[in-house]
């Protein structure tokens, strides 16, 4: 699964990396401990709209950075609180589940991350790790998003939410956890974001072996377990034996 990650790059760097324009309206913030229900930067590609809000399908799609809340709220949901239970979407069933299939067809996004956290269980202990690219380049998680409004107020501002696609862990990552976020290779970004492409079955596959092999699996401090801790010290490599206590389960 993916329940925590780090995203610290400012929009200027992400604009260059993802070849996008910035529509975050100054709301983007560096976050070393991103947790569900937070508003974070995502990357989408959409056709522009006219003054009446109609999609201009003949105009080229535009790639942009946008803020979204982590935890998908389906458009038909009665209560947005369901989003807290939909932070992840299994790649194997995304096309079948009513909560995800519409978004998978037409509302896909990339979720830029410096890396993500996972906990390896050994007996009663949970040892935290940070998975990241050694060269500092962004990891792009595959995601889906939705727009939700209360049924009784069609003039309310839409709530934009997303979920991170997950797959079976591969290679060295299986030593930490049996699931991992779907990492979309740069060569697949165009296909994943293409708003006119409905079938992405060939992209819902385990992360390529070379990408998995390139990742650093870094043991880190159990400070990351508490979502209130949020600073660069969370990313520092530590020797678990030196902490002198059992690792707690993550608290959110």
Backbone bond lengths (Angstrom), bond angles and torsions (degrees), N, CA, C in turn:
res aa  C-N    CA-C-N  psi(-1)  N-CA   C-N-CA  omega(-1)  CA-C   N-CA-C  phi
1 X - - - 1.461 - - 1.520 109.10 -
2 X 1.304 115.52 175.44 1.468 120.44 173.16 1.518 107.08 -134.39
3 X 1.347 116.35 108.47 1.450 120.02 -177.65 1.506 114.06 -119.12
4 X 1.328 117.30 -7.36 1.461 122.48 176.28 1.521 108.92 -151.41
5 X 1.310 116.57 144.66 1.456 119.44 172.88 1.518 110.01 -154.56
6 X 1.331 116.61 173.82 1.461 122.25 178.72 1.521 108.95 -115.84
7 X 1.335 116.25 137.18 1.463 121.98 178.35 1.524 107.31 -144.89
8 X 1.311 116.72 97.28 1.462 120.13 -171.27 1.532 114.29 -115.07
9 X 1.319 118.46 -5.75 1.471 120.35 -176.77 1.524 110.96 -75.15
10 X 1.335 115.40 140.91 1.451 118.90 178.22 1.532 109.73 -79.07
11 X 1.349 117.27 160.47 1.464 120.33 -177.10 1.519 113.72 -53.97
12 X 1.337 118.31 -34.10 1.461 120.35 -178.50 1.524 111.45 -58.46
13 X 1.337 116.27 -40.03 1.461 120.04 179.23 1.526 110.85 -72.70
14 X 1.329 116.74 -39.05 1.455 120.31 -179.41 1.524 111.75 -69.41
15 X 1.335 117.10 -34.02 1.462 121.32 176.69 1.521 110.14 -57.34
16 X 1.324 115.06 -44.36 1.468 120.01 -179.39 1.521 111.00 -70.58
17 X 1.318 116.85 -42.30 1.458 121.40 -174.81 1.525 112.09 -69.35
18 X 1.334 116.06 -37.86 1.467 119.82 -175.87 1.530 113.03 -105.75
19 X 1.332 117.05 3.95 1.460 121.82 179.20 1.526 110.11 52.93
20 X 1.318 116.33 54.92 1.464 122.57 -174.91 1.523 110.24 -130.24
21 X 1.326 115.82 166.43 1.455 120.73 172.62 1.527 108.34 -100.12
22 X 1.315 116.26 159.04 1.462 121.47 -175.03 1.529 110.97 -95.82
23 X 1.322 116.22 113.21 1.463 121.94 174.95 1.528 110.77 -118.79
24 X 1.348 116.34 27.18 1.463 119.99 179.82 1.529 112.15 -82.55
25 X 1.320 116.81 -8.69 1.468 122.47 174.73 1.526 113.09 54.83
26 X 1.328 116.13 35.81 1.454 120.75 176.23 1.522 115.30 78.24
27 X 1.334 117.63 9.50 1.468 120.30 -176.08 1.533 113.34 -93.82
28 X 1.324 117.54 -7.09 1.462 120.03 -178.06 1.530 110.27 -70.54
29 X 1.320 116.65 138.44 1.459 122.49 179.37 1.534 109.79 -137.41
30 X 1.322 116.08 142.57 1.460 119.98 173.60 1.522 108.63 -64.44
31 X 1.317 116.93 134.40 1.462 120.92 -177.33 1.528 108.86 -141.18
32 X 1.329 115.72 116.87 1.460 120.52 179.60 1.519 112.77 -88.34
33 X 1.317 117.84 -3.99 1.466 120.86 -177.13 1.530 109.35 -148.12
34 X 1.327 115.10 66.03 1.459 120.86 -179.56 1.529 109.18 -68.36
35 X 1.318 115.42 128.10 1.458 121.79 -179.86 1.532 109.27 -125.13
36 X 1.330 117.53 160.63 1.465 120.76 177.80 1.525 111.96 -53.26
37 X 1.319 115.24 147.54 1.467 128.82 179.96 1.531 112.28 82.25
38 X 1.335 118.64 -4.48 1.456 119.93 175.45 1.523 110.49 -78.32
39 X 1.320 116.44 155.18 1.456 122.96 174.47 1.522 108.59 -93.14
40 X 1.320 116.42 124.06 1.461 120.83 -174.01 1.526 110.49 -137.14
41 X 1.321 115.02 171.11 1.460 121.30 -179.41 1.523 110.87 -81.47
42 X 1.328 115.74 134.40 1.460 122.46 172.67 1.528 108.12 -129.92
43 X 1.312 115.96 169.49 1.462 122.04 177.87 1.521 108.79 -119.61
44 X 1.325 116.86 126.94 1.468 121.60 177.88 1.521 109.08 -130.28
45 X 1.326 114.97 165.64 1.458 121.17 176.57 1.526 107.73 -136.64
46 X 1.337 115.97 116.72 1.461 120.57 -174.25 1.528 110.42 -136.60
47 X 1.335 115.29 151.99 1.453 120.04 172.45 1.532 108.68 -72.26
48 X 1.327 118.49 144.35 1.471 119.96 178.22 1.527 110.75 -66.51
49 X 1.335 115.92 164.62 1.463 122.24 178.44 1.527 109.72 -120.33
50 X 1.329 115.75 156.51 1.454 119.42 176.56 1.523 110.16 -85.00
51 X 1.323 117.25 -174.87 1.467 121.06 -176.05 1.525 112.70 -63.91
52 X 1.323 116.69 -21.97 1.465 120.69 179.26 1.521 112.41 -92.60
53 X 1.321 115.89 2.79 1.459 119.46 178.49 1.508 114.95 87.01
54 X 1.331 117.83 6.93 1.456 120.96 -179.97 1.538 109.92 -81.09
55 X 1.322 115.19 137.67 1.462 120.62 -179.51 1.526 110.30 -70.16
56 X 1.329 115.88 130.88 1.464 121.70 177.75 1.526 107.93 -95.22
57 X 1.324 116.18 84.44 1.458 121.22 -173.00 1.525 112.89 -66.69
58 X 1.324 116.81 -21.55 1.464 119.45 179.30 1.535 112.15 -80.40
59 X 1.326 115.98 -13.69 1.463 120.43 178.23 1.531 109.43 -86.10
60 X 1.326 117.80 145.16 1.467 119.86 -179.93 1.531 111.70 -62.71
61 X 1.321 115.36 142.77 1.463 120.40 179.17 1.523 110.15 -66.68
62 X 1.320 115.44 147.98 1.460 122.66 -176.32 1.527 109.76 -115.36
63 X 1.328 115.86 130.02 1.466 120.50 179.81 1.522 109.42 -92.06
64 X 1.320 116.51 133.09 1.465 119.87 -175.45 1.516 112.18 -146.31
65 X 1.349 114.38 157.87 1.462 122.06 171.46 1.518 107.69 -91.10
66 X 1.328 117.45 130.66 1.458 121.26 -179.49 1.532 109.91 -139.19
67 X 1.322 114.48 149.70 1.457 120.09 177.48 1.532 109.73 -84.80
68 X 1.325 115.86 135.39 1.458 121.45 176.02 1.527 109.14 -140.50
69 X 1.315 116.05 156.38 1.458 122.36 177.76 1.529 109.28 -92.97
70 X 1.337 115.61 132.91 1.464 120.20 -177.11 1.528 109.97 -78.68
71 X 1.316 115.28 117.27 1.464 123.03 -179.34 1.520 108.63 131.12
72 X 1.327 117.41 97.71 1.465 122.20 -171.16 1.527 112.60 -65.76
73 X 1.327 115.52 129.51 1.458 122.32 173.44 1.529 107.21 -111.77
74 X 1.335 119.21 106.96 1.459 121.23 179.96 1.525 111.20 -58.00
75 X 1.314 117.17 150.14 1.466 121.24 -176.29 1.515 111.87 -60.77
76 X 1.359 117.27 -24.84 1.461 120.67 -176.74 1.532 112.71 -93.38
77 X 1.324 117.61 -0.20 1.468 120.33 -176.72 1.531 111.41 -64.04
78 X 1.315 116.62 141.43 1.458 121.37 176.15 1.521 111.88 -79.02
79 X 1.332 115.75 -30.72 1.465 121.23 -174.70 1.528 109.20 -134.22
80 X 1.324 118.45 126.97 1.469 120.15 -178.67 1.521 114.41 -67.02
81 X 1.326 117.76 -10.01 1.468 119.88 -179.68 1.530 112.14 -64.83
82 X 1.339 118.02 -16.19 1.471 120.20 179.22 1.521 110.76 -63.83
83 X 1.336 116.94 -20.61 1.451 119.97 -178.27 1.512 114.12 -59.11
84 X 1.322 117.33 -30.04 1.461 120.22 -178.59 1.520 112.11 -65.88
85 X 1.335 116.82 -17.55 1.462 121.10 179.06 1.528 112.15 -99.57
86 X 1.328 117.24 1.12 1.460 120.47 -176.20 1.524 111.17 -125.45
87 X 1.329 115.46 46.70 1.462 119.10 179.75 1.527 110.94 -77.66
88 X 1.323 116.97 -25.62 1.459 122.28 179.36 1.525 110.68 -124.39
89 X 1.331 115.81 151.43 1.461 123.06 177.59 1.523 108.16 -131.11
90 X 1.310 117.34 123.07 1.462 120.80 -179.56 1.528 110.04 -71.11
91 X 1.325 116.29 128.06 1.458 120.71 -179.68 1.524 111.28 -59.88
92 X 1.334 116.55 -32.30 1.458 120.74 -175.07 1.523 112.89 -68.30
93 X 1.337 117.87 -25.21 1.470 120.63 -175.15 1.529 113.64 -124.61
94 X 1.335 117.62 5.38 1.467 120.80 -175.42 1.524 112.24 -59.35
95 X 1.327 117.29 -36.09 1.469 120.75 -177.00 1.520 112.50 -76.74
96 X 1.343 117.33 -9.66 1.465 120.78 -176.05 1.526 112.87 -106.97
97 X 1.320 117.99 -33.16 1.461 121.41 -174.38 1.537 111.05 -72.99
98 X 1.341 118.14 130.29 1.468 120.68 -179.72 1.522 113.75 -56.03
99 X 1.328 117.51 -31.13 1.469 120.09 -177.28 1.524 112.45 -71.21
100 X 1.340 117.17 -21.01 1.458 119.71 -171.07 1.523 115.20 -120.85
101 X 1.319 118.98 -23.57 1.460 119.81 -167.45 1.525 113.88 -65.62
102 X 1.348 118.77 -36.03 1.457 119.46 179.00 1.526 110.45 -66.60
103 X 1.314 116.12 -42.90 1.462 120.23 -179.94 1.530 111.07 -64.66
104 X 1.319 117.22 -37.68 1.460 120.39 -179.46 1.522 111.06 -62.89
105 X 1.318 117.01 -33.40 1.467 121.48 -178.84 1.524 111.91 -73.10
106 X 1.331 117.53 -41.12 1.467 118.52 -169.29 1.527 115.93 -134.58
107 X 1.327 118.27 -2.64 1.464 119.70 -177.63 1.530 110.02 -134.80
108 X 1.308 114.33 74.85 1.467 119.82 177.92 1.527 109.58 -105.52
109 X 1.299 115.79 151.81 1.460 121.36 179.15 1.519 109.55 -142.21
110 X 1.308 115.30 167.10 1.455 122.10 168.87 1.520 107.49 -110.02
111 X 1.314 116.42 144.20 1.464 121.92 179.77 1.523 107.83 -116.23
112 X 1.336 117.94 103.06 1.466 120.37 -178.65 1.530 111.28 -68.91
113 X 1.315 116.03 135.18 1.470 121.05 179.28 1.521 109.43 -143.53
114 X 1.330 115.24 146.98 1.460 119.83 170.68 1.529 109.11 -74.18
115 X 1.314 115.87 -32.37 1.450 122.76 -179.75 1.515 108.87 173.89
116 X 1.324 117.22 177.88 1.460 119.45 179.73 1.523 110.93 -134.35
117 X 1.322 114.78 161.32 1.460 122.25 -177.68 1.534 109.99 -103.66
118 X 1.319 114.33 145.77 1.461 119.36 172.70 1.525 107.73 -148.36
119 X 1.332 115.56 156.03 1.459 121.41 -176.96 1.519 110.50 -117.02
120 X 1.321 115.41 126.33 1.461 120.88 177.43 1.522 108.78 -95.45
121 X 1.320 115.16 124.67 1.467 119.46 -179.76 1.524 110.12 -89.59
122 X 1.325 115.32 128.74 1.457 122.39 173.47 1.521 107.03 -131.10
123 X 1.327 115.97 100.42 1.458 119.34 -173.36 1.514 109.39 65.42
124 X 1.336 116.25 -123.51 1.462 120.73 178.25 1.526 112.29 -91.62
125 X 1.307 116.76 -5.53 1.454 120.62 -178.07 1.523 111.45 -87.27
126 X 1.320 115.51 149.04 1.463 121.74 171.96 1.522 107.93 -126.82
127 X 1.312 114.53 115.23 1.460 120.78 -175.32 1.529 109.60 -102.08
128 X 1.340 118.82 120.46 1.465 120.68 -177.56 1.528 112.78 -81.29
129 X 1.319 114.61 141.96 1.458 122.21 175.78 1.529 109.02 -129.02
130 X 1.320 114.78 154.94 1.456 121.91 175.25 1.520 107.43 -120.18
131 X 1.326 116.95 121.69 1.453 123.13 179.12 1.519 109.13 -100.47
132 X 1.340 117.07 123.50 1.460 120.00 -173.64 1.516 110.77 -152.50
133 X 1.348 115.73 162.58 1.462 121.19 174.03 1.532 108.39 -83.21
134 X 1.314 118.45 125.79 1.469 120.83 -178.05 1.526 113.82 -58.48
135 X 1.348 117.71 -27.93 1.463 119.42 -177.20 1.526 113.20 -86.73
136 X 1.337 117.36 1.57 1.456 120.60 176.96 1.518 115.10 84.07
137 X 1.316 118.29 0.79 1.456 120.23 179.11 1.527 110.33 -70.78
138 X 1.325 115.80 153.82 1.464 119.95 -178.45 1.522 111.49 -70.46
139 X 1.309 114.53 147.42 1.463 122.57 168.96 1.524 106.16 -98.67
140 X 1.327 116.89 133.22 1.462 120.85 -179.31 1.525 109.58 -107.12
141 X 1.333 116.06 106.62 1.462 119.91 175.42 1.530 108.88 -77.96
142 X 1.323 116.29 142.26 1.446 119.67 172.23 1.517 109.63 -77.84
143 X 1.329 116.44 133.75 1.462 120.40 -179.28 1.511 112.00 -139.14
144 X 1.321 115.69 168.16 1.454 122.69 172.35 1.522 107.50 -129.52
145 X 1.340 117.05 154.27 1.457 119.67 -176.74 1.516 111.00 -138.11
146 X 1.322 115.20 162.25 1.459 121.69 179.52 1.521 110.20 -143.64
147 X 1.313 115.25 158.82 1.464 123.15 175.17 1.522 107.90 -115.92
148 X 1.343 116.91 128.67 1.467 121.53 -175.45 1.521 110.67 -128.50
149 X 1.319 116.32 139.29 1.464 122.86 171.94 1.526 108.17 -133.08
150 X 1.324 117.47 149.63 1.466 119.58 174.81 1.527 109.62 -63.78
151 X 1.324 116.01 142.12 1.463 121.16 -175.65 1.528 112.65 -60.89
152 X 1.317 117.12 -29.97 1.464 120.30 -175.33 1.531 113.53 -94.46
153 X 1.341 117.10 9.09 1.460 119.22 -178.80 1.524 109.42 -149.02
154 X 1.336 115.65 83.97 1.457 119.03 -177.26 1.529 112.92 -76.14
155 X 1.350 116.77 -3.46 1.457 120.43 177.30 1.526 112.28 -97.31
156 X 1.323 115.87 -3.98 1.467 120.08 179.69 1.524 110.23 -67.00
157 X 1.318 115.88 149.07 1.465 119.79 176.14 1.525 109.14 -62.83
158 X 1.320 118.23 135.54 1.466 119.83 -178.61 1.521 112.19 -67.99
159 X 1.318 115.49 146.17 1.455 122.59 173.14 1.522 106.71 -95.07
160 X 1.328 116.97 118.46 1.467 121.83 -177.63 1.525 108.22 -103.35
161 X 1.311 115.75 120.79 1.465 120.61 -174.87 1.531 110.32 -131.32
162 X 1.332 115.81 162.37 1.464 119.01 -179.85 1.524 111.22 -143.62
163 X 1.325 114.22 164.84 1.458 122.32 175.93 1.521 108.21 -134.47
164 X 1.326 117.25 145.88 1.464 122.65 179.99 1.527 109.19 -94.44
165 X 1.329 115.79 128.75 1.457 121.65 177.34 1.536 109.14 -71.82
166 X 1.328 117.16 138.61 1.463 120.89 176.63 1.530 110.27 -124.28
167 X 1.336 114.74 154.96 1.462 122.08 178.71 1.529 108.73 -135.54
168 X 1.323 115.71 176.86 1.459 119.85 172.12 1.519 109.29 -62.86
169 X 1.321 116.75 139.79 1.461 120.61 175.18 1.519 109.50 -64.10
170 X 1.320 115.66 154.13 1.459 120.65 -178.75 1.518 109.88 -133.89
171 X 1.323 115.79 158.75 1.458 121.84 173.83 1.512 113.35 52.48
172 X 1.322 115.77 -135.34 1.458 121.70 -175.45 1.527 112.95 -63.68
173 X 1.336 117.71 -21.34 1.461 120.57 -177.51 1.528 112.28 -69.67
174 X 1.324 117.87 -20.76 1.468 120.12 179.69 1.519 111.45 -65.73
175 X 1.330 116.88 -17.47 1.461 120.44 178.18 1.523 111.89 -73.90
176 X 1.346 116.00 -16.67 1.461 120.24 -177.58 1.525 111.48 -103.89
177 X 1.342 117.39 -47.99 1.466 121.13 -176.33 1.519 108.56 -156.16
178 X 1.345 116.80 157.54 1.462 119.83 -176.82 1.524 113.30 -85.17
179 X 1.350 117.44 -8.71 1.461 120.91 177.35 1.526 109.96 -125.41
180 X 1.339 115.42 160.37 1.458 121.58 178.67 1.519 108.61 -153.75
181 X 1.332 117.54 158.84 1.461 119.23 175.02 1.525 110.18 -67.59
182 X 1.336 116.37 149.32 1.456 121.35 173.52 1.524 108.07 -71.53
183 X 1.329 117.02 114.09 1.457 121.69 176.99 1.524 107.65 -92.37
184 X 1.317 116.33 118.96 1.460 121.09 -179.52 1.525 108.64 -89.85
185 X 1.327 118.67 116.14 1.470 120.77 178.88 1.531 110.72 -62.76
186 X 1.304 116.62 151.67 1.463 120.85 -179.43 1.530 111.25 -53.59
187 X 1.330 117.08 -36.05 1.465 120.71 -178.81 1.526 112.44 -65.48
188 X 1.340 117.39 -15.55 1.469 121.66 -179.32 1.530 112.78 -106.30
189 X 1.316 118.43 0.28 1.467 119.96 -177.16 1.522 111.59 -59.39
190 X 1.330 116.55 -45.42 1.463 119.31 -178.30 1.524 111.00 -60.00
191 X 1.309 117.03 -45.64 1.461 120.70 -179.22 1.512 112.72 -65.67
192 X 1.337 116.89 -40.57 1.461 120.57 -178.20 1.532 111.15 -66.80
193 X 1.318 116.68 -38.39 1.467 120.98 -175.89 1.525 113.70 -86.95
194 X 1.313 118.09 -14.54 1.465 122.02 -175.32 1.535 110.71 -57.15
195 X 1.349 119.00 112.84 1.465 120.56 -177.00 1.527 113.23 -71.43
196 X 1.319 117.02 -13.57 1.463 120.51 -179.71 1.530 112.43 -95.03
197 X 1.303 116.21 -3.96 1.469 120.46 179.48 1.524 109.18 -97.99
198 X 1.332 116.10 119.47 1.463 120.44 -176.77 1.523 112.87 -94.45
199 X 1.316 117.98 -30.61 1.464 121.59 -175.77 1.524 110.22 -104.09
200 X 1.320 116.42 114.29 1.476 120.89 177.97 1.526 110.48 -120.03
201 X 1.322 116.04 27.92 1.463 120.68 -178.54 1.522 111.55 -53.83
202 X 1.339 116.17 -40.95 1.463 119.68 -177.47 1.518 112.95 -70.89
203 X 1.348 117.33 -12.06 1.465 120.80 178.18 1.530 112.02 -98.43
204 X 1.330 116.55 -12.74 1.469 120.78 178.95 1.520 109.86 -87.15
205 X 1.299 115.40 60.62 1.463 121.70 -175.90 1.526 108.72 -127.64
206 X 1.332 116.49 159.01 1.463 118.96 178.78 1.527 111.86 -53.50
207 X 1.307 115.66 149.66 1.449 121.97 179.61 1.532 110.54 -59.15
208 X 1.337 118.11 135.85 1.473 120.68 -179.40 1.524 112.61 -52.79
209 X 1.326 115.27 144.38 1.464 120.87 -176.37 1.517 112.82 -58.13
210 X 1.347 117.30 -36.49 1.456 118.48 -176.35 1.528 111.69 -67.90
211 X 1.335 116.95 -32.76 1.463 119.97 177.15 1.518 110.51 -70.24
212 X 1.324 116.39 -44.27 1.467 120.30 178.78 1.528 110.34 -60.47
213 X 1.320 116.48 -43.54 1.465 120.78 -178.09 1.522 112.14 -66.08
214 X 1.343 117.20 -26.74 1.468 120.14 -177.87 1.520 113.15 -79.48
215 X 1.324 118.04 -16.19 1.457 120.96 -175.47 1.522 111.96 -71.87
216 X 1.313 115.46 145.99 1.461 121.50 172.22 1.526 108.77 -92.95
217 X 1.326 117.17 128.22 1.461 122.88 173.94 1.518 107.04 -100.49
218 X 1.315 115.59 103.28 1.455 121.46 -169.64 1.525 111.02 -107.74
219 X 1.328 119.04 115.90 1.464 119.32 173.25 1.526 109.57 -66.22
220 X 1.322 115.98 136.12 1.463 120.55 -175.53 1.525 110.36 -132.78
221 X 1.312 115.39 176.15 1.454 121.31 -177.80 1.532 111.99 -72.31
222 X 1.325 115.53 150.16 1.468 120.53 176.35 1.530 111.73 -71.20
223 X 1.331 118.14 -0.83 1.464 120.37 173.83 1.524 111.25 -57.64
224 X 1.340 116.49 -28.80 1.462 120.15 -178.92 1.520 111.71 -65.11
225 X 1.320 117.14 -18.57 1.469 120.65 -178.11 1.526 112.05 -61.12
226 X 1.323 116.38 -29.42 1.462 120.76 -178.68 1.526 108.98 -99.02
227 X 1.326 116.85 118.80 1.461 121.50 -175.71 1.521 112.64 -63.37
228 X 1.336 117.54 -18.28 1.469 120.49 178.21 1.523 111.81 -72.37
229 X 1.337 117.25 -20.06 1.461 120.62 174.48 1.520 108.37 -80.91
230 X 1.332 116.71 126.16 1.455 119.17 -173.47 1.528 109.79 -154.68
231 X 1.316 114.87 87.91 1.459 119.17 -179.90 1.508 110.04 -161.90
232 X 1.337 118.40 169.42 1.467 121.94 -176.71 1.522 114.02 -62.01
233 X 1.338 116.69 -19.74 1.468 118.79 179.02 1.531 112.06 -64.14
234 X 1.345 116.83 -21.14 1.462 119.85 179.35 1.518 111.94 -65.71
235 X 1.322 117.02 -24.19 1.461 121.67 -175.76 1.520 112.96 -90.57
236 X 1.329 117.26 -4.69 1.453 120.39 -175.19 1.527 111.59 -76.06
237 X 1.322 115.07 139.38 1.465 121.01 177.91 1.528 109.90 -68.38
238 X 1.337 116.32 136.66 1.458 120.67 177.43 1.529 109.22 -134.38
239 X 1.312 115.01 161.90 1.455 121.37 172.19 1.518 106.62 -94.73
240 X 1.341 118.68 111.29 1.466 120.72 -176.55 1.523 113.26 -53.13
241 X 1.333 116.96 -31.98 1.459 119.81 -178.03 1.524 111.96 -65.43
242 X 1.338 116.66 -22.71 1.456 120.19 -177.12 1.526 112.81 -83.09
243 X 1.322 116.63 -10.15 1.470 118.15 -178.38 1.531 111.36 -75.70
244 X 1.310 115.60 -25.97 1.463 118.79 171.61 1.514 115.68 72.87
245 X 1.341 116.72 17.46 1.460 119.21 178.79 1.514 108.62 -156.07
246 X 1.320 115.20 161.04 1.452 119.18 176.51 1.507 110.08 -68.01
247 X 1.320 115.86 149.60 1.444 120.44 176.93 1.525 109.32 -80.03
248 X 1.306 115.72 133.95 1.470 120.37 178.23 1.509 109.97 -85.51
249 X 1.330 115.52 159.91 1.461 119.77 172.74 1.524 108.34 -68.69
250 X 1.345 117.80 150.99 1.467 119.54 179.62 1.501 112.23 -63.20
251 X 1.342 116.73 140.47 1.445 122.26 179.31 1.525 108.70 -112.35
252 X 1.310 116.81 133.65 1.453 120.01 -179.87 1.515 110.25 -126.65
